[in-house]
Amino acid sequence: MPKPSHEKPMKPMRAVSYSRVSTEDQAEKGVSLEAQREKIEGYAKLYDLELVSAYQDAGASGKTLDRPGLRAALAALASGVAEALVVLKLDRLTRSVADLGHLLDRYFDKGCLVLHSVTEQVDTRTAGGRLVLNVLMSVAEWERAAISERTSLALRHKRARGERTGAVPLGFRVGPDGIRLEPDPSEQEAIARAQTLSGEGLTSPQIARRMGAEGYAGRSGRPFISTQISRMLSR
């Protein structure tokens, strides 16, 4: 007959949950605060986590860590109230790879505190969970760099073709096709006049006053100010 065990059963790990919705997310199925909490609670029961508090942010962007609910959740970890943080998805925690790296370095890399993500199956207690998290971070970093590279190439291509890539620069206007830029005669004349006055030794404020007296005006219909004159002269 086996001897009775005198070992005490392991206590469930204390955890806090964090949920977030932005104004856009609120209309998406399955992303509401209530839906996030329900899925987190189911995960906690499955993995023997004791949820001691639930924190949330409504209408908050994932581009910053400065959110009241997140600050409270992290404070609970730092104070010892809980040993783990549970989120439905990593993008509920943050959409920034740099910010996620900061959170990992400060809270979860020393092994005392644990990060759980329900959807991505991240559990930083395990080597597999840490590997999944590192892979996800690497993919996100690569994707961000690839998007930036593609955007930069597209902008250079558009500029080379004389197409608009943002605000229409002074001295130009959008052509009849709605895409390409063409010189704006009145603005080109204003630029030429500013350059002439600068060549005569006038400062930007003096040029602005002189051109205002001569009837030159910007797109708003108001006289040019000295900062606009400075930009003209730096072209």
Secondary structure, DSSP 8 states (H G I E B T S, - for coil): ------------EEEEEEEEE-TTGGGSTT-SHHHHHHHHHHHHHHTTEEEEEEEEEES--TT-S--HHHHHHHHHHHHTS-SEEEESSHHHH-S-HHHHHHHIIIIISSSSSEEEETTTTEETTSHHHHHHHHHHHHHHHHHHHHHHHHHHHHHHHHHHTTB--SS--TTEEE-TTSSBEEE-HHHHHHHHHHHHHHHTT--HHHHHHHHHHTT---TTSS---HHHHHHHHH-
